[in-house]
Every structure is written in structure tokens, then in C-alpha cells.
Amino acid sequence: MDGRLIDAIKWWARERADQDAIVSSTDRVTHGELERWSAAIGDWLVSEGLQAGDRVTINAANSLAWCVLARAVMEVGAILAPISPRFTLSEARYVLGRYEPKLVFHDEAREAITREALADSSGVKLWQLDIVGRFRQAAAQSVREVQPDITPDTPVVIIGTSGSTGYPKGVVYSHRTLTGHFADLALAYAHATDGPRVMMFGALSMSAGYYVLMMALVYGGTVFVEDGFDPVKTLRRIEEDRITILMGVPVFFERMAACKEFATTDMSSVRMVQSGGARISQRLIEAWRSKGLVFQQMFAQTEAPASSLNPISSSITCPQSCGRGLPLTRIATIDEHGNFSPVGTPGEIVIQGPSVMVDYWRDPEATAKVKVDGWLRTGDLGVMNEHGLLTFLDRLKDIIISGGMNISAAEIERVVMDFPGVEEVAAIAAQDERFGETPMVVVYAPEGLDVAALIAHCNQHLSDYKVPRYVAVHAEPLPRLAAGKLSKTALRKQYEQAHVTLAKVR
């Protein structure tokens, strides 16, 4: 697709100039005002020495200013390179060293860590993010044309991966990447993408946040941005602001369903509920069906956002499926030799389509490992059924190998999550003299847990070798990555001596 993302955004600045584009907890901006404001900021950025292809970093919590600056960077052909506002000093220093930004913006809370992370850098200009407010009262002007040197292949943004395997890699999206994906989604779900009103649950620095922002702007809709997730406030937003699309990892939906306000919230405006990144429990599915809504499980990763989405019909009959690829996207599974896997045989999920990333920022070796023969190798394990529906099984690296038998952590988690009192679960490997590895589960159960009864439940639903031999019960929620997924890296580190410090439960 030869279109540019910015062309679509400017089109709506003409067509829906007076409609809200972005709404925060304290302010809002229309599509027309966003165009004028970002154009004025763009002129200032150029006066500060920013050129096409230069990187601009934002280290700040979600805000209206964050969104407007992101739009302004696109205006001048520069590349947005945000970092997570949850980064430690070492993480920030590493990523900024990779991105080599020309300009860096931060909020007050992250000024000290940003300055320290850039202490050894020269020629970088630092600004408080709220400076963009100075340019809001730009003189009225018509929508100006896109700069001719901005092409469909011009990079737009670098998004860090979730960091589950060490330091994050930078995923590059171009105008073509994002425009192609949004066209793909609109072909499949035109009813949902027509002027959407979307809640943003994720951080803007992650694909879960930036993707939602751009989706709303490209479709001429409205995005509702919060600086943190509050389930009660979110339920109020859904009802009062007539939200049409909800998308996020299951934990957000679990927290909303756990509120007493959930039962009385009017959700009649919602057209689509998307979730991915973790397994959805049957209890959660039933809770949202009581509101007349059906979860559409999707398969996505930073390298290829929302590549598949389970249609409503199969979301009812096969709720754990991630569906098929979107109309312009192909999804398949391959074996260890790169051959396509037969129906019903697990294999690595591969993707081919417009949403696949351009590359990893300045990392051709890592790019070459995942982009092979025109396909993106996801590093995730899945299985296709006879109808072409994909079911996600696990990260390949999360497979527990016990006595030569491969065990899917996700399968164990599915069974444990159905046990009363379990709110969160992560299955990991514990060392074992006899089998090399053996399954262990770390469980968040705020009211306590009858471990013997849990094991009896597992014995009922799992083959013997899959039943956990160690159980760790937490009274507090389990650690999570910035994207909202459970951090198995942190749990593996915490329980690396579980075979010594914990007693076997069977």
C-alpha cells in the first residue's frame, strides 16, 4: 500500500475538524486543532535543528501533550523513539544510547533519570514535555500539504519490545506498515472502525498505546487517554462517553469485571472487545457475555500488531482461538526445519502481511533471525485447526521439557485458572534431578489456597507429567511487564532455587 499515515490523519482534520480527536482526563483536542497545533510544534522542532530521520524521544506518562508531540514529529519526517516511563536508569541509558535522539522530552517526574541517562551524550537537547502547550494557540490555517520527502517507507516510530528476554529491541514501523495494517483491519471489521471511540489502556510508549492512538486518528475517531488504569473510572468512561472499542490484555477486563459497578454499567455502545497477550479464562468470558459482549481473541506482538482476530461466530464456539489472519495477512505454523506444519500439529507461528515491522532498529542480525523467506518468525507456538483457526499455545522458550516431554505452560495455566480462588497464575520450570525440569506454578490467591485440592483438580484435567510438583502462593498480584503481561523472567529469577527452598506437593 502506497499511502502515508499522515495523509489519512490530515484528511480527517478537514472532514471532522470540530470532532474530538483526543480526550485526556483533564483536556481534549479536536481533529482540526490537532492539525494546527502539531504543525506549529513541527515548525518549532525544525527551528531547534530537527531534520528528517532524526529521533525524538519522549520519557513521560500518558498525556495529551505526549499525543500531540507524537503527531508533530510525524509532520516533519522525524522518527518518534519513546521509552517506557517505568524504565530504570540502566534501561533508559541503554535504549537512549541505541536511539541516539536529537531531542528528548520528559515530564517532571522523570527529569532526573532522563538527565542522568544522557549524562555522557553530547548535542542532545532536553525539554519539559509541557513546553508543547505554548504552541496550542496557533493561528488558524488550512491543512497544509505533506512534505514531499515523506514517503510510504519513511519510518514513523520505534517501539521497544516488552523486554521479556533482556533489554528491549526497537521495532520500526513505517507509514506503509501502519497504513497497511489499518486498511487490513477496516476490511475485516468496517462496523467497528467507522469513527471509533476507543479507550487506551496501555502506555503510549508501547505498541498497545501508540497503536490505539494512531488507530483512532486514522479512522477519524476519538481516543480516550488516561495516565493510569482505574477500573471504576474506565467503566464510567464506557457508559458516559459511549466507548465503541475495548482492547487490551485480559488483566484489564478482569479488574473491571471484579468491580461491583460492572453489573450496572451500560455497555450498549461497545461494538468490539479485543484481547490478546494472555489466556482468557472461561469465567471472564462468561462475565462479559452477561453484558452481551463477546471477547475476540487476537494474536499480536510488537513486531506485527493485531495480525489475527477471532470472528464473532468462532469466538462463541472456539473462544480460545486467535482466529484467522486479517484479509491481507497470512498466518501459518512451521516446524523446526521451516516446513509448514500439518493441521493439528503444533509449530512456530509465522506471519506475512502489511503489519509486519520494517526491522529492528540498527540490528540487522536480529532482524535476519526473525524475517525469513518473506515470513516473520514470531517465536510463539501455536496450532491450526481444519478451519484455519489459530490457537496460541505458548512462547517457544516457555516450554517446560520434563523427562524429554514438552509441556505447554499455557495448558497448565488454563487448568489452574479454572480453580476457585485463583486470580493469576504463571507456570514455569523448576529444576529436578530425575526429569531435568518439572512444572511449577506461581499463583496469586488473595484469600489463600487449598493446595492439595488444587493438585487434585490438576490431576483431573492434566496428564500426570504436566501436574505441578511445586506451588508458590502469593497474597499480592504477580509482577508484570510494562505491557501488562506477567513477568516470567522475574518469577524465574525469584524461584530459581525452588527445588531447594520449596517442598514438593506431590
ROTITI-771446 format. One record per residue (C-alpha): residue number from 1; residue in one letter; chain; x, y, z. Coordinates in nm, 3 decimals. Example, Ala and Ser with C-alpha at 12.3 -4.5 7.8 and 13.67 -1.06 7.14 Angstrom:
BEGIN
1|A|A|1.230|-0.450|0.780
2|S|A|1.367|-0.106|0.714
end
This chain:
BEGIN
1|M|A|0.000|0.000|0.000
2|D|A|0.147|0.335|-0.112
3|G|A|-0.049|0.563|0.121
4|R|A|0.110|0.758|0.403
5|L|A|-0.028|0.750|0.755
6|I|A|-0.014|1.127|0.783
7|D|A|-0.235|1.168|0.473
8|A|A|-0.522|0.987|0.646
9|I|A|-0.484|1.193|0.963
10|K|A|-0.487|1.518|0.766
11|W|A|-0.793|1.402|0.569
12|W|A|-0.994|1.380|0.891
13|A|A|-0.861|1.720|1.001
14|R|A|-1.065|1.857|0.710
15|E|A|-1.365|1.625|0.728
16|R|A|-1.414|1.619|1.108
17|A|A|-1.238|1.936|1.213
18|D|A|-1.471|2.001|1.507
19|Q|A|-1.492|1.644|1.638
20|D|A|-1.282|1.537|1.937
21|A|A|-0.968|1.351|1.836
22|I|A|-0.801|1.302|2.176
23|V|A|-0.959|1.326|2.520
24|S|A|-0.750|1.308|2.837
25|S|A|-0.860|1.320|3.200
26|T|A|-0.812|1.699|3.203
27|D|A|-0.835|1.823|2.843
28|R|A|-0.937|1.746|2.486
29|V|A|-0.844|1.846|2.131
30|T|A|-1.037|1.826|1.804
31|H|A|-0.903|1.688|1.476
32|G|A|-0.877|2.040|1.332
33|E|A|-0.699|2.182|1.635
34|L|A|-0.464|1.884|1.647
35|E|A|-0.359|1.961|1.288
36|R|A|-0.285|2.328|1.364
37|W|A|-0.117|2.259|1.697
38|S|A|0.110|1.985|1.565
39|A|A|0.204|2.196|1.261
40|A|A|0.315|2.480|1.490
41|I|A|0.517|2.240|1.707
42|G|A|0.671|2.092|1.392
43|D|A|0.791|2.435|1.280
44|W|A|0.949|2.488|1.622
45|L|A|1.117|2.146|1.614
46|V|A|1.276|2.233|1.281
47|S|A|1.396|2.566|1.424
48|E|A|1.565|2.365|1.701
49|G|A|1.764|2.174|1.438
50|L|A|1.546|1.866|1.391
51|Q|A|1.576|1.710|1.047
52|A|A|1.402|1.428|0.865
53|G|A|1.517|1.093|1.003
54|D|A|1.631|1.236|1.339
55|R|A|1.492|1.069|1.650
56|V|A|1.276|1.238|1.911
57|T|A|1.239|1.060|2.246
58|I|A|0.960|1.104|2.500
59|N|A|1.009|0.977|2.855
60|A|A|0.679|1.055|3.023
61|A|A|0.349|0.915|3.141
62|N|A|0.046|0.922|2.911
63|S|A|-0.090|1.272|2.847
64|L|A|-0.247|1.490|2.581
65|A|A|0.089|1.664|2.531
66|W|A|0.252|1.324|2.461
67|C|A|-0.002|1.251|2.186
68|V|A|0.027|1.592|2.022
69|L|A|0.407|1.582|2.019
70|A|A|0.395|1.236|1.858
71|R|A|0.177|1.380|1.583
72|A|A|0.410|1.679|1.540
73|V|A|0.719|1.461|1.497
74|M|A|0.544|1.286|1.208
75|E|A|0.475|1.627|1.049
76|V|A|0.845|1.693|0.984
77|G|A|0.952|1.342|0.882
78|A|A|1.141|1.269|1.203
79|I|A|1.115|0.940|1.393
80|L|A|0.944|0.911|1.729
81|A|A|1.153|0.694|1.963
82|P|A|0.977|0.685|2.302
83|I|A|1.096|0.494|2.607
84|S|A|0.894|0.336|2.884
85|P|A|0.823|0.572|3.174
86|R|A|0.887|0.273|3.401
87|F|A|1.247|0.230|3.288
88|T|A|1.526|0.217|3.540
89|L|A|1.838|0.429|3.484
90|S|A|2.030|0.143|3.323
91|E|A|1.741|0.059|3.088
92|A|A|1.695|0.423|2.987
93|R|A|2.069|0.470|2.931
94|Y|A|2.090|0.158|2.715
95|V|A|1.793|0.244|2.492
96|L|A|1.880|0.612|2.453
97|G|A|2.230|0.504|2.354
98|R|A|2.078|0.288|2.081
99|Y|A|1.833|0.550|1.954
100|E|A|2.073|0.849|1.967
101|P|A|1.791|1.106|1.977
102|K|A|1.834|1.469|1.873
103|L|A|1.566|1.595|2.111
104|V|A|1.438|1.441|2.434
105|F|A|1.120|1.540|2.616
106|H|A|1.034|1.435|2.971
107|D|A|0.776|1.506|3.236
108|E|A|0.868|1.642|3.577
109|A|A|0.873|1.301|3.746
110|R|A|1.134|1.166|3.502
111|E|A|1.358|1.467|3.459
112|A|A|1.634|1.342|3.691
113|I|A|1.658|0.993|3.542
114|T|A|1.649|1.134|3.186
115|R|A|1.930|1.379|3.255
116|E|A|2.142|1.113|3.422
117|A|A|2.082|0.866|3.140
118|L|A|2.206|1.127|2.891
119|A|A|2.497|1.247|3.104
120|D|A|2.756|1.112|2.860
121|S|A|2.571|1.223|2.547
122|S|A|2.653|1.543|2.361
123|G|A|2.440|1.754|2.131
124|V|A|2.110|1.632|2.275
125|K|A|1.853|1.897|2.370
126|L|A|1.626|1.828|2.667
127|W|A|1.285|1.984|2.715
128|Q|A|0.998|1.957|2.962
129|L|A|0.710|1.795|2.775
130|D|A|0.468|2.066|2.879
131|I|A|0.652|2.312|2.652
132|V|A|0.432|2.191|2.366
133|G|A|0.143|2.378|2.529
134|R|A|0.300|2.707|2.419
135|F|A|0.211|2.632|2.060
136|R|A|-0.153|2.545|2.110
137|Q|A|-0.294|2.881|2.007
138|A|A|-0.157|2.858|1.656
139|A|A|-0.311|3.091|1.403
140|A|A|-0.599|2.939|1.207
141|Q|A|-0.476|2.788|0.881
142|S|A|-0.582|2.534|0.625
143|V|A|-0.446|2.182|0.642
144|R|A|-0.102|2.202|0.488
145|E|A|0.038|1.951|0.245
146|V|A|0.266|1.668|0.349
147|Q|A|0.634|1.730|0.292
148|P|A|0.736|1.568|-0.039
149|D|A|1.032|1.380|0.114
150|I|A|0.796|1.184|0.340
151|T|A|0.724|0.860|0.153
152|P|A|0.528|0.543|0.241
153|D|A|0.857|0.387|0.351
154|T|A|0.960|0.673|0.580
155|P|A|0.994|0.538|0.936
156|V|A|0.736|0.679|1.177
157|V|A|0.819|0.530|1.516
158|I|A|1.049|0.292|1.702
159|I|A|0.864|0.088|1.965
160|G|A|1.051|-0.117|2.223
161|T|A|0.961|-0.481|2.270
162|S|A|0.825|-0.586|2.610
163|G|A|1.165|-0.678|2.743
164|S|A|1.082|-1.037|2.837
165|T|A|1.420|-1.156|2.710
166|G|A|1.665|-0.894|2.835
167|Y|A|1.693|-0.541|2.702
168|P|A|1.419|-0.440|2.456
169|K|A|1.480|-0.429|2.083
170|G|A|1.346|-0.135|1.883
171|V|A|1.072|-0.228|1.635
172|V|A|1.046|0.012|1.340
173|Y|A|0.709|0.095|1.182
174|S|A|0.684|0.297|0.861
175|H|A|0.389|0.484|0.711
176|R|A|0.332|0.180|0.489
177|T|A|0.336|-0.060|0.786
178|L|A|0.072|0.126|0.982
179|T|A|-0.148|0.235|0.692
180|G|A|-0.148|-0.117|0.551
181|H|A|-0.247|-0.267|0.883
182|F|A|-0.531|-0.022|0.948
183|A|A|-0.665|-0.083|0.598
184|D|A|-0.648|-0.457|0.665
185|L|A|-0.844|-0.421|0.990
186|A|A|-1.105|-0.195|0.826
187|L|A|-1.165|-0.451|0.552
188|A|A|-1.248|-0.713|0.812
189|Y|A|-1.439|-0.503|1.066
190|A|A|-1.581|-0.196|0.894
191|H|A|-1.862|-0.172|1.152
192|A|A|-1.610|-0.128|1.434
193|T|A|-1.362|0.101|1.258
194|D|A|-1.610|0.366|1.143
195|G|A|-1.543|0.667|1.367
196|P|A|-1.442|0.457|1.670
197|R|A|-1.436|0.581|2.029
198|V|A|-1.150|0.388|2.185
199|M|A|-1.023|0.350|2.540
200|M|A|-0.643|0.344|2.574
201|F|A|-0.528|0.105|2.847
202|G|A|-0.158|0.075|2.758
203|A|A|0.137|0.312|2.785
204|L|A|0.185|0.532|2.479
205|S|A|0.547|0.420|2.464
206|M|A|0.432|0.063|2.391
207|S|A|0.258|-0.072|2.083
208|A|A|-0.054|-0.124|2.299
209|G|A|-0.076|0.254|2.345
210|Y|A|0.072|0.406|2.030
211|Y|A|-0.124|0.164|1.809
212|V|A|-0.454|0.266|1.970
213|L|A|-0.372|0.636|1.934
214|M|A|-0.293|0.604|1.565
215|M|A|-0.591|0.377|1.501
216|A|A|-0.831|0.640|1.633
217|L|A|-0.667|0.921|1.432
218|V|A|-0.652|0.723|1.107
219|Y|A|-1.019|0.623|1.132
220|G|A|-1.133|0.975|1.222
221|G|A|-1.237|0.863|1.569
222|T|A|-1.169|0.964|1.927
223|V|A|-0.916|0.813|2.167
224|F|A|-0.959|0.847|2.543
225|V|A|-0.620|0.867|2.713
226|E|A|-0.561|0.803|3.081
227|D|A|-0.234|0.828|3.273
228|G|A|-0.316|0.510|3.465
229|F|A|-0.573|0.233|3.472
230|D|A|-0.860|0.268|3.718
231|P|A|-1.130|0.002|3.658
232|V|A|-1.413|0.205|3.813
233|K|A|-1.320|0.515|3.615
234|T|A|-1.292|0.306|3.298
235|L|A|-1.642|0.165|3.348
236|R|A|-1.773|0.517|3.393
237|R|A|-1.598|0.623|3.071
238|I|A|-1.752|0.333|2.877
239|E|A|-2.100|0.440|2.979
240|E|A|-2.074|0.818|2.974
241|D|A|-1.851|0.858|2.667
242|R|A|-2.016|0.581|2.466
243|I|A|-1.696|0.385|2.402
244|T|A|-1.715|0.156|2.097
245|I|A|-1.390|-0.044|2.108
246|L|A|-1.215|-0.202|2.407
247|M|A|-0.878|-0.365|2.356
248|G|A|-0.611|-0.485|2.598
249|V|A|-0.461|-0.777|2.786
250|P|A|-0.706|-0.983|2.998
251|V|A|-0.600|-0.832|3.332
252|F|A|-0.774|-0.505|3.245
253|F|A|-1.100|-0.684|3.176
254|E|A|-1.061|-0.898|3.487
255|R|A|-1.025|-0.591|3.707
256|M|A|-1.333|-0.428|3.554
257|A|A|-1.540|-0.744|3.594
258|A|A|-1.437|-0.763|3.960
259|C|A|-1.591|-0.421|4.038
260|K|A|-1.943|-0.403|4.180
261|E|A|-2.015|-0.127|3.923
262|F|A|-1.962|-0.377|3.641
263|A|A|-2.311|-0.525|3.676
264|T|A|-2.488|-0.190|3.628
265|T|A|-2.263|-0.030|3.364
266|D|A|-2.438|0.040|3.032
267|M|A|-2.217|-0.110|2.759
268|S|A|-2.463|-0.090|2.473
269|S|A|-2.228|0.135|2.273
270|V|A|-1.948|-0.123|2.255
271|R|A|-1.902|-0.280|1.910
272|M|A|-1.584|-0.479|1.967
273|V|A|-1.392|-0.629|2.260
274|Q|A|-1.040|-0.741|2.166
275|S|A|-0.794|-0.914|2.395
276|G|A|-0.457|-1.080|2.350
277|G|A|-0.123|-1.141|2.515
278|A|A|-0.252|-1.392|2.770
279|R|A|-0.513|-1.661|2.812
280|I|A|-0.876|-1.562|2.878
281|S|A|-1.045|-1.771|3.147
282|Q|A|-1.391|-1.915|3.096
283|R|A|-1.512|-1.717|3.396
284|L|A|-1.403|-1.391|3.233
285|I|A|-1.566|-1.487|2.903
286|E|A|-1.894|-1.556|3.084
287|A|A|-1.875|-1.235|3.286
288|W|A|-1.856|-1.021|2.972
289|R|A|-2.115|-1.230|2.790
290|S|A|-2.353|-1.134|3.069
291|K|A|-2.314|-0.780|2.931
292|G|A|-2.397|-0.901|2.581
293|L|A|-2.034|-0.880|2.466
294|V|A|-1.812|-1.145|2.310
295|F|A|-1.434|-1.147|2.352
296|Q|A|-1.248|-1.159|2.022
297|Q|A|-0.911|-1.313|2.099
298|M|A|-0.632|-1.177|1.881
299|F|A|-0.277|-1.274|1.803
300|A|A|-0.035|-0.984|1.815
301|Q|A|0.316|-0.890|1.910
302|T|A|0.513|-0.568|1.882
303|E|A|0.670|-0.692|1.559
304|A|A|0.325|-0.743|1.399
305|P|A|0.036|-0.579|1.587
306|A|A|-0.310|-0.739|1.573
307|S|A|-0.231|-0.981|1.292
308|S|A|-0.535|-1.201|1.355
309|L|A|-0.869|-1.161|1.524
310|N|A|-1.122|-1.431|1.601
311|P|A|-1.454|-1.361|1.422
312|I|A|-1.762|-1.329|1.643
313|S|A|-1.903|-1.663|1.523
314|S|A|-1.595|-1.865|1.616
315|S|A|-1.534|-1.651|1.926
316|I|A|-1.854|-1.808|2.058
317|T|A|-1.778|-2.165|1.954
318|C|A|-1.395|-2.151|1.992
319|P|A|-1.329|-1.866|2.237
320|Q|A|-0.962|-1.959|2.294
321|S|A|-0.881|-1.933|1.924
322|C|A|-0.699|-1.628|1.785
323|G|A|-0.891|-1.664|1.460
324|R|A|-0.751|-1.633|1.110
325|G|A|-0.522|-1.373|0.965
326|L|A|-0.686|-1.048|0.859
327|P|A|-0.786|-1.024|0.489
328|L|A|-0.440|-0.914|0.372
329|T|A|-0.246|-1.115|0.630
330|R|A|-0.139|-1.481|0.620
331|I|A|-0.075|-1.681|0.937
332|A|A|0.072|-2.031|0.946
333|T|A|0.282|-2.259|1.166
334|I|A|0.616|-2.419|1.077
335|D|A|0.831|-2.697|1.218
336|E|A|1.195|-2.672|1.325
337|H|A|1.305|-2.718|0.962
338|G|A|1.091|-2.432|0.832
339|N|A|0.828|-2.657|0.673
340|F|A|0.460|-2.575|0.719
341|S|A|0.303|-2.783|0.995
342|P|A|0.003|-3.008|0.921
343|V|A|-0.337|-2.929|1.070
344|G|A|-0.344|-3.012|1.440
345|T|A|0.035|-3.023|1.476
346|P|A|0.194|-2.751|1.691
347|G|A|0.457|-2.531|1.532
348|E|A|0.608|-2.184|1.540
349|I|A|0.361|-1.915|1.435
350|V|A|0.473|-1.717|1.127
351|I|A|0.313|-1.408|0.975
352|Q|A|0.315|-1.247|0.632
353|G|A|0.127|-0.922|0.580
354|P|A|0.123|-0.541|0.586
355|S|A|0.155|-0.509|0.963
356|V|A|0.492|-0.682|0.987
357|M|A|0.763|-0.447|1.114
358|V|A|1.025|-0.294|0.885
359|D|A|1.313|-0.417|1.102
360|Y|A|1.476|-0.393|1.443
361|W|A|1.644|-0.055|1.481
362|R|A|2.009|-0.085|1.381
363|D|A|2.011|-0.459|1.443
364|P|A|2.032|-0.642|1.108
365|E|A|2.139|-0.968|1.272
366|A|A|1.834|-0.983|1.498
367|T|A|1.613|-0.881|1.203
368|A|A|1.754|-1.158|0.984
369|K|A|1.673|-1.417|1.251
370|V|A|1.301|-1.335|1.255
371|K|A|1.233|-1.223|0.896
372|V|A|1.298|-1.535|0.691
373|D|A|1.175|-1.615|0.337
374|G|A|0.919|-1.337|0.350
375|W|A|0.771|-1.450|0.683
376|L|A|0.804|-1.311|1.034
377|R|A|0.901|-1.586|1.278
378|T|A|0.723|-1.492|1.598
379|G|A|0.888|-1.724|1.849
380|D|A|0.539|-1.828|1.961
381|L|A|0.395|-2.179|1.949
382|G|A|0.052|-2.238|1.800
383|V|A|-0.166|-2.490|1.623
384|M|A|-0.406|-2.453|1.328
385|N|A|-0.730|-2.646|1.307
386|E|A|-0.909|-2.771|0.998
387|H|A|-1.096|-2.440|0.964
388|G|A|-0.778|-2.234|0.955
389|L|A|-0.823|-2.103|1.308
390|L|A|-0.509|-2.045|1.513
391|T|A|-0.481|-2.134|1.881
392|F|A|-0.188|-1.983|2.067
393|L|A|-0.012|-2.238|2.290
394|D|A|0.293|-2.072|2.438
395|R|A|0.614|-1.885|2.386
396|L|A|0.858|-2.141|2.249
397|K|A|1.106|-2.052|2.522
398|D|A|0.835|-2.114|2.785
399|I|A|0.801|-2.480|2.703
400|I|A|0.887|-2.698|3.003
401|I|A|1.087|-3.007|2.900
402|S|A|1.037|-3.275|3.162
403|G|A|1.188|-3.615|3.103
404|G|A|1.204|-3.542|2.731
405|M|A|0.835|-3.446|2.718
406|N|A|0.734|-3.098|2.603
407|I|A|0.479|-2.932|2.832
408|S|A|0.296|-2.613|2.739
409|A|A|0.295|-2.368|3.029
410|A|A|-0.026|-2.219|2.888
411|E|A|-0.202|-2.553|2.918
412|I|A|-0.117|-2.579|3.287
413|E|A|-0.221|-2.216|3.340
414|R|A|-0.557|-2.280|3.173
415|V|A|-0.638|-2.557|3.419
416|V|A|-0.512|-2.375|3.729
417|M|A|-0.701|-2.057|3.638
418|D|A|-1.027|-2.252|3.649
419|F|A|-0.969|-2.344|4.014
420|P|A|-1.171|-2.135|4.266
421|G|A|-0.974|-1.857|4.434
422|V|A|-0.701|-1.828|4.170
423|E|A|-0.674|-1.476|4.027
424|E|A|-0.341|-1.504|3.841
425|V|A|-0.108|-1.792|3.755
426|A|A|0.227|-1.841|3.586
427|A|A|0.367|-2.184|3.506
428|I|A|0.745|-2.207|3.499
429|A|A|1.007|-2.480|3.514
430|A|A|1.172|-2.592|3.838
431|Q|A|1.490|-2.797|3.844
432|D|A|1.451|-3.170|3.901
433|E|A|1.719|-3.437|3.948
434|R|A|1.518|-3.706|3.776
435|F|A|1.344|-3.520|3.494
436|G|A|1.572|-3.220|3.441
437|E|A|1.275|-2.987|3.469
438|T|A|0.937|-3.024|3.632
439|P|A|0.633|-2.792|3.629
440|M|A|0.584|-2.530|3.897
441|V|A|0.305|-2.276|3.931
442|V|A|0.314|-1.938|4.099
443|V|A|-0.036|-1.835|4.198
444|Y|A|-0.196|-1.512|4.316
445|A|A|-0.477|-1.613|4.551
446|P|A|-0.569|-1.321|4.781
447|E|A|-0.796|-1.535|5.001
448|G|A|-0.549|-1.822|5.032
449|L|A|-0.549|-2.156|4.855
450|D|A|-0.607|-2.524|4.934
451|V|A|-0.301|-2.659|4.754
452|A|A|-0.399|-3.024|4.794
453|A|A|-0.736|-2.954|4.634
454|L|A|-0.564|-2.764|4.352
455|I|A|-0.340|-3.062|4.277
456|A|A|-0.644|-3.292|4.281
457|H|A|-0.807|-3.057|4.031
458|C|A|-0.495|-3.067|3.811
459|N|A|-0.480|-3.443|3.833
460|Q|A|-0.832|-3.448|3.699
461|H|A|-0.758|-3.231|3.395
462|L|A|-0.389|-3.287|3.312
463|S|A|-0.168|-3.583|3.231
464|D|A|0.045|-3.684|3.529
465|Y|A|0.370|-3.539|3.393
466|K|A|0.202|-3.199|3.346
467|V|A|0.075|-3.166|3.704
468|P|A|0.281|-2.914|3.905
469|R|A|0.522|-3.053|4.165
470|Y|A|0.575|-2.712|4.327
471|V|A|0.319|-2.443|4.412
472|A|A|0.402|-2.093|4.539
473|V|A|0.105|-1.891|4.664
474|H|A|0.118|-1.509|4.664
475|A|A|-0.117|-1.282|4.859
476|E|A|-0.029|-0.993|4.623
477|P|A|-0.058|-0.967|4.242
478|L|A|0.225|-1.122|4.043
479|P|A|0.486|-0.896|3.877
480|R|A|0.407|-0.769|3.530
481|L|A|0.590|-0.618|3.237
482|A|A|0.510|-0.264|3.122
483|A|A|0.281|-0.408|2.853
484|G|A|0.067|-0.575|3.122
485|K|A|0.184|-0.933|3.074
486|L|A|0.303|-1.141|3.367
487|S|A|0.682|-1.121|3.402
488|K|A|0.800|-1.480|3.390
489|T|A|1.157|-1.352|3.381
490|A|A|1.112|-1.205|3.729
491|L|A|0.940|-1.517|3.859
492|R|A|1.207|-1.749|3.722
493|K|A|1.471|-1.545|3.897
494|Q|A|1.274|-1.542|4.223
495|Y|A|1.221|-1.918|4.218
496|E|A|1.544|-2.041|4.058
497|Q|A|1.612|-2.240|4.379
498|A|A|1.257|-2.367|4.423
499|H|A|1.378|-2.729|4.417
500|V|A|1.578|-2.648|4.733
501|T|A|1.358|-2.397|4.917
502|L|A|1.010|-2.539|4.847
503|A|A|0.859|-2.874|4.935
504|K|A|0.714|-3.086|4.658
505|V|A|0.336|-3.100|4.669
506|R|A|0.321|-3.442|4.502
end
